[in-house]
């Protein structure tokens, strides 16, 4: 997977952040879109993308994740510098020749989920400009973004069941959580490595990485 260090997508000015492009498809179809300037994050797990960069045909083709009562599931993703809010939908994630099929992703800032729970509303990062990227690809050592804690506890404020504009914190299964997509590949699924080029002391505007591949097994 080709990577790049640059100033971010149009309208954003960031420094020394690592981006890649990810192809998102409606599960099992050729309705796809390649999104550039997806931030590569080794501290989180799962793919999150801004609703504003998805084409309407693709967004409408991504099935909504639901709870046992058929209510939409949304997520409050917690980062060091803020929160991102949006529903989880099912998609095929394509990275190079690998596919993580029919897996939950988070769509940040989707219009139908404009009411943000109080626990998630402070320091929101729900736009490209606020987030500094078109999305984030989490490839941390953990397979899921929350793990067993969100399976056994319903009050963590991580995943929510939404009825209209009212969203309530819930527990979810491992399968319903966002996954490091590498762990879901049919092959080459035992982790990832990042290779960065050398940069001189005078710096470089857009140093490009020549490769990224698999390595250590996610826990």
N, C-alpha and C positions, 0 to 999 in steps of 0.2 A: 504494500500500500504506500503510495507516494505521500510524503508529508512536506509541509512548508512552514517556515517561520516568516511572518510578515506583519503588517499593521492591522490586519483584520478585514472584515467585509466593509463595503462602502458605508460611510457615515460613522465609522468606528475608528478609534485610534488607540491601539494597544502596542505594547512592546514585549518582544521575546516570548510570544505565545505560539504554541505548536498546533497547527491545523491539518486536517485532512478532508477528503471528500467521501461522502457515504451515499450509496444508492439505496433508496427506500422504495419498496414495491407493495402494492396491495397483495395480500397473501395468495400465492399460487397463480398470479397473473403477470401480464406484461405492462400493467399500469405502474410506471416507475418514474422516479425523478432523482437525479443526482444533485445533492446539496453540497456546495463547497463551504469552506471556512467553518467546519465542525471542529470545535476545540477538542484536542486529545488530552484526556485527564486520567492520570494513574491513581487518583485518590477516590474515584467513584466508580460505580458499575452501572452499565446500561446506556442506551441511546436516548437522548432528549433533543428535540428539535423545535424551533420556533414555528408556531402556526403560520406566521406571516410569510414565511419563505416556502411553504408548501403550496402547490397549485391546487385550486378548488377541486378539480377532478380526482386528484390523488387523495386529498384530505377526506372527501366524501366516500372514498372507496376503502378507507381503513376501518375495519370493524372496531366498535367501541368495546373495551373490556367491561364486564359487568359482574356484580356480585350474585349471590345465590337467589336474590329476589329480582334480578334483572335490572338493577339500578346501575348507572354508570359509575365506574371507579375513576377517581382522580388522585393525584399525588402532590404532596408538598415536599419537593426535593430540597434538602437542607445542605447548603454550602457554607464555607467559612465566612463569606462576606454577604450572605443573603439567602433568600428563598426563591424558588421557582415553582409556579403553580400551573397545573393543567391536567387534562384527562389522560388516561393510558389507553392506547389503541394498539391493535395487532398489525404487524407488518413483517415482511421479509426484509432483512438487513443484508445487503450485499457489500462485501469488502474484498476487492480484487476478485478472485474466483471462488471465494467462500460465501456461504449463505447461512444465516441464522434465520430459520423459517418460522413464520407465524408466532413471533415473539412480541411481548408488550414493549412499546416505546412510550415516552411521555411527549405530548404535544403541548408545549408551553404557550400560555397566553391565548388559548382558543376562545373565541368570542362567546360561545355558549356556556362557558365556565368563568364568567366575568366576576362573580361574587367570590372573593377569596376569604377563606376562614380566618378569623382573627389571629390564630396562632401562626398563620403563614403570611400575613399581610404586611408585616414590617420589613423594610429593606427588600422589597420585591425586585426581582430581576426577570421580568416577564416580557421584555422586548429585546430585539437585537442590539440596540444601543446600550441598554442597561446591562445586558449580559456580556457584551463585547464579542459575540460570535453568533452564528446562525444555529448553533446547537452545541451539544457536548457528547463525546463518545467516551464513556467510562470503561476503562480496561484495568481496574484495580485487581489485586490478588483475590478478591471475593467474587464468587459466582453470581450472587444476587446483591441488590443494593441495600437490602435490609436483613434478609436471612430469617433465621428461626424466631428472632424477637418479634417480627411482624406477623408470624404465624400464631404465636401463643398470646400476644397482647394486642388489645384493640384500642388502647388509649395513647399510642405513641405519637399521634399527629403526623403520621407519615403517609398512609393511604386512607382515602375517604370514600364513602358511599354517598352519592348525591341524588337528592330528590328535589327537582326544581332548583331553587337557589340555596337550598339547605344541604350542607355537606357535613357528615358525621364521621369521625375517626373510626376505622374498622381494622380488624385483622384480615390478612390475606394469605393464601397458600404460596408456596415457593414459586409455583408455575405462573401465578398472577403477578409476580414482582418483575421489575426490570432486571435483566441479566447482562452480565458481561457477554457480548455476542460471541466472543471467541470460544467460550465454554459450550456453545450450542452448535458449533460447526460439526459437520459429519466427519471431518478429518482435520488435522492441524489444530486440535482443540485443547491443547495443554498449556496455553498461556501466550505471552507476547513479549517481544523485545523491540526496542527503538534504537536505531542507529543514526547518530547526528554527525554532520560533517564538521571538520575543524574550521574555526573562524579566526581570522587574524586579529591582532590587537586593535586594528583600526575599524573592525566590525564589518558587517555586510547587510545590505538592505533586505534581501530575501534568500537566505541560505536554504537550499533544498536537500532533503534527505533522500538518499537513493533507495532505501529499503526499510521495511518493517516486517517482522515475522513472528513466529511462535517460539515460545520457550518454556518458562516455568509453569507448573500446573496451578490453576486457581484453586483456592481452598474451598 
